[in-house]
Amino acid sequence: MNLFDTDGRMEDVGPGYRMRRLEVYNWGTFDGAVWPFELGGNTSLLTGEIGSGKSTLVDAILTLLIPQPKINYNKAADSGSRERSLTSYVRGYYAKRSNASGEEEPVALRDKNKYSVILAVFSDVEKDSYVTLAQVFFFQPGSERPARFFVVAERSLSIKKDFGGFGNNISDLKKRLKKSLYVEVFNDYTSYAVKFKSLFGIVSDDALDLFTGIDKETAILIDVDRLAGIVFLAHDDANILA
């Protein structure tokens, strides 16, 4: 299989866990609907005009995989002003305007009553197994920064089917997910990472640091093994992250 094969046959993909689907909801300027990106586990190329959302999708994947202190959201977009943050993605900041005092403030697509979800489904064709990673973001009363919880499922989930239709109380969604088959919910990244790394066969704590090197150039031409063709190879089955 090469970069330009387009038949998308799962039997042609390499070994290990590979990203099959990425979904975002209310993430950055991907607003008001579930935006799915079907990769099928194949090596994929993400292209688009400046400002079309390439870096936003890269940052969604980084957020799913690595701890918050290690993420530099501005690196992929080459944003010297450090304008991107977790808050800006959850609120959907897209412009700035002057307030009554003449100071610039961000303009948001969403208020703090909305919630956001990012989700990726990985599959290992040889083992016929699936793993879903997801994070749900929301604002607690009086807070300026989003709270979140983490989800690992040993099956394929989707935002529309599994993260919607719960009413206005985010705790109801969390309770429902906890009762779902083969789904675990975590309140912190460390516990979440321990779980997904064990499923992917990642032994080294440094393996995920590979993703902290994504920069402007990889947002323009996504490296085939570091983003859309993300591969988790288990040892001897190969315990490395490529």
C-alpha positions, -999 to +999 in steps of 0.1 A: +000+000+000+013+035-008+003+071+001-021+074-028-040+042-025-077+051-022-096+019-019-095+020+019-095-017+024-088-026+060-070-057+051-043-036+035-034-016+066-003-023+087-002-042+121-010-027+154-036-001+164-042+025+138-066+054+138-098+045+120-120+075+127-116+110+143-147+130+154-150+164+169-180+183+183-178+220+193-141+220+190-125+252+178-145+264+148-159+229+141-192+241+157-227+229+163-224+195+147-204+163+148-176+165+123-163+129+114-131+121+096-130+086+083-094+073+080-101+036+079-067+029+095-050+039+063-022+064+058-040+096+051-031+132+040-047+162+056-046+193+034-065+226+033-062+264+030-047+284+059-073+287+086-093+257+074-088+237+106-058+215+100-040+225+132-073+223+151-076+187+142-039+180+150-045+196+184-075+174+190-054+143+185-026+157+208-052+164+235-064+128+233-029+114+236-006+135+257-010+153+291-020+190+290+013+204+304+031+190+274+008+204+247+018+235+229-013+243+209+004+272+191+032+251+177+012+234+150-003+266+139+029+287+143+009+311+164+035+335+178+010+353+199+001+321+218-035+327+210-046+290+212-055+273+244-078+246+257-103+273+266-102+288+231-109+255+215-138+247+238-153+282+235-146+284+198-127+317+197-125+329+161-118+367+162-111+396+186-130+428+192-125+459+213-146+462+245-159+494+261-125+500+276-107+497+243-092+464+252-093+434+228-113+404+239-120+371+220-152+365+202-166+330+209-189+308+189-202+291+221-211+302+256-202+283+287-235+263+286-222+242+257-201+211+259-174+197+236-163+162+227-132+149+209-130+112+200-108+088+181-114+052+173-084+029+168-085-006+154-062-036+152-073-056+121-052-087+130-068-089+165-102-077+153-103-053+182-113-016+187-103+011+212-120+044+215-105+074+233-126+104+241-127+135+262-157+156+272-153+193+281-177+215+300-178+246+323-186+244+359-205+274+373-183+304+379-152+288+361-134+304+333-115+272+324-132+240+311-134+209+332-133+175+316-136+138+320-119+110+300-133+079+283-116+047+272-138+020+255-128-014+243-152-010+214-161+016+187-180+046+200-194+077+182-203+111+195-238+112+180-248+078+194-229+077+227-224+113+238-257+130+229-293+130+240-286+132+277-304+165+285-287+195+301-268+179+329-234+167+320-233+144+350-262+124+334-239+117+304-211+107+327-234+083+346-247+068+314-212+062+300-202+045+333-230+020+328-221+013+292-206-020+283-168-020+279-165+017+287-144+032+315-146+068+327-118+087+344-115+120+361-078+125+355-053+120+326-029+097+345-055+070+351-068+074+316-033+071+301-025+040+321-055+023+307-051+032+270-013+026+271-020-009+285-044-016+257-021-003+230+009-021+245+029+011+251+055+004+277+077+035+276+063+066+293+084+086+267+067+071+237+039+096+235+064+125+236+069+119+199+037+138+194+050+169+211+072+176+181+044+184+157+049+218+142+037+241+115+052+220+087+035+188+099+002+206+101+006+215+064+018+181+053+009+156+080+037+131+086+023+098+076+032+080+108+026+108+133-010+118+127-036+103+104-017+071+101-010+069+138+002+034+145+005+018+179+026-013+175+027-038+203+061-054+211+070-086+195+038-078+181+062-046+186+058-025+218+066+009+203+048+039+191+056+047+155 
